[in-house]
Amino acid sequence: MSKKFKVKTKAVFNGQPVGSIVELDEKTAKRYEALKYLEIIEEIKAKPKPKAKKKTTKKATTKKKSEDKAKAKK
């Protein structure tokens, strides 16, 4: 996965006026910074993906409830 950067334009870039802040991928940002069209401000950190919760099936929970009821009757 490529890194993303916030950059500030020093020239009209992709229809954006001078001084606007845009997000670009690493390769594009570094190439245009070398040509003095942009100034890299900061790297954007990737947000961690939330972990999926383990789901229990309805069948398993109803089976467990019926077993608990059977034990309670004894």
N, C-alpha and C positions, 0 to 999 in steps of 0.2 A: 504494500500500500504506500503510495507516494505521500510525502508531507505536503501540507498546505501552509502558505505564508500570507500574511497581511502585508500589502505593499501600498506605497504612496506614489502616485504618478507624478512625473516631472515634465511630461509632455502629454498631448492628447493621445490617449491609449484606449483602443476598442470603443471609441465614442465617449469615453469618460473624460471630463475636463481636468485640467492641471490641478493637482493637489487633492484629488479624490482618493479615497482608500478603498481598495478592492482585494478580493482573495484570489490567489492563483496557486497552481500546483508548483512544486519545487523546480522542475525543469524549465518551465516558462519564466518563472520569477527570476531565476539566476541568469538565464539567457538575456532577458531585457534589462536586468540590472547592469550587466557587463556593457550593454550599449548605452547606458546612462538614461534610459527611458523611465526607470522605476527606482525606488529606494525600498529595500526590504525593512519593514518595521519590526515584525515579530513572527515567530512560528506558532501556528495554531495547534494546540494539543488535541489529540483525538479523545473523544469522550468514551469512557469504558462502557461496554455493552452490558445491560442488566442481565443477570443470570435468570434462567427460566426456573420457575417454581415447579417442584415435582407434584404432579397431580395424582390423586388417588382415584381409582375407578369406582363408580357407583356400586358395581357388583361386589367389590371387596368390602366396602363399608357396610352394605346391607347384610352380607354374610357374617361379618363380625358382630353386628348388632343382634342377629338371630342367635348366634352362639352365646353371647352375653345373657340374653333372655333365658335360654335353656339352662345355663348354669345357675341363674337366679331362682328358677323354679325348683331346683333340686334341693 
